[in-house]
Amino acid sequence: MADVGVDQVPVTQILENVTEAATNGTGKVPSTPEGMALAYGSLVVMALIPIFCGSFRSVKHQQQQKASGEKVDTMTSKDAAMFPVIASCALFGLYIIFTVFSKEYINLLLSSYFFVLGVLALSHVFGPLISGLVPASVPFETYHLHLMKGDKDKKDYIINYGFTSYDLVCMGVCALLGVWYLLKKHWIANNLLGLAFAINGVELLHLNNIQTGALLLIGLFVYDVFWVFGTNVMVTVARSFEAPIKLVFPQDLLEKGLEADNFAMLGLGDIVIPGIFIALLLRFDHSLNRGSNTYFKVTFAAYFAGLMMTIFVMHVFKHAQPALLYLVPACLSAPVLLAFLKGDFKALLQYEDHPSLEEKEGTETTEDKKSGKKDK
């Protein structure tokens, strides 16, 4: 499975109505209906952007992998089955750490870690845009960073990375944004880093087939419901964890401006996990060669409907909701029903981005056996 920073964080998190804080002694002013509508509307838009952009970038990434012949990293069924277990262990571990140790030191360490990851994520997403704005007076130079093992006759590249002077400029700009977040923890800087993480996650984390995607979504559905409704672990970690692993938007922006501090939240896990499934459906659309992205569009709309349902139920019951409780049924049922209606159900089940590793290994083993018999 690809190692992308955000997916290592067990953050299948919640949309949260922070106005509850007014009744628990924090002294925050209750949100106005206008402020809440602006906050949740902005969160929904920020959730849709990474899925839309990341899905199309995933198609391009897949094409580049096939053209270059590089080794493909995809999530296997075993990875999908183990992911909720690993995420639960990590989540409970964070809960214990925040309970035992001071939050300030833990968050300082985590912020430093996410600063490095955030600069790299921002550079990957905004590199083409920033490079295009670099003045022509800046010389364009190409560099290569090599780290080899062995001698001239037998050498193995550990690092073989090429970059340009424009890439260095881009890295510098992104580092400034990272420092802004590190020093101020401002919600705008947090969202820029969070959006970069989400886009990278949807682009680079590939599900190989629908079955693996369904297994992952169902597993995290159970995970999310248990940790939100069954315990206070998820909410406690979300409130204690100061890192760009959630998107936030102030509900009191209209009253306090950019210094607002009464936030609604949406965890990146509620974007990336359904997002990689929706990206798989876009790649399936391209494999059909019909000139349309029907499965992507329908499931994208279903994700939006599930997100709106989450917000609605949250306000009716005045309690934090596990967003995957609504997103998973929406994202799974939409493509399945559409496949039945269009007669594509068999094709949907059989589609794979790349031949599975199990099949390759099985084929190689069979060929080896046949070759061995012929030699004898």
Order of alpha helices (4+ residues) and beta strands (2+ residues): beta-alpha-alpha-alpha-beta-beta-alpha-alpha-alpha-alpha-beta-alpha-beta-alpha-alpha-beta-alpha-alpha-alpha
